[in-house]
């Protein structure tokens, strides 16, 4: 290791020092050489003493980072309920829904099983009134689309409906039951805490197969048919509680 020394009154000189294994030892050796060289320099004839101020500035990279509040851990299994308004080609109705959801089963993807129970609805068919009711059991694959306290997630999956139709004002009044197969898809905006989640959801239920309510009119060979809606749009609010 070489240390070069120079001043205005003396020619430049160089000192060769043995290389030390670490930077601290090298700095101490260089400081000793400089101190010895300064002691051997002649005094300033004018007796002037110049002071050198050493300022220490901490670089921005060494400043302590500001700690951010971590988001609470989200439970993997939760139970929830919701109230929704439903709109279709036959008008509007109300739906109560319950679900059991298991998050992060495979990476960020989870499963949700929901049972939706609409309020019974009525429509005129032929000479009487048909009251129909279609509870829906759905299984959806869900995944979050954003991260944070406010989360947007989406879900899609099959739906199984049990259609119950009861007649009133006919002779005689009959009741019939049929199965409906369809699909459901939706988006949910949720605000989550450690255990609770409050959310608003927009979902769509599709029924590919056409289903009709039929009424045979006495004295006529042409029955009266009323088509059931094949597309339902639902919008509602709900909350869920994480069990574990």
Buried (B, 14 or more C-beta within 10 A) or exposed (E): EEBEBEEEEEEEEEBEEEEBEEEEEBEEBBEEBEEEBEEEEEEEEEEEEEEEEEEEEEEEEEEEEEEEEEEEEBBBEBEBEBEBEBBBEBEEBBBBBBBBBBBEEEEEEBBBBBEBEBEEBEEEBBBBBBBBBBBBEBBBBBBBEEEEEEBBBBBBBEBEBEBBBBBEEBEEEEEEEBEBEBBBBBBBBBBBEEBBBBBBBBBBBEBEEEBEBEBEEEEEEEEBEBEBBBEBBBBBEBBBEBEE
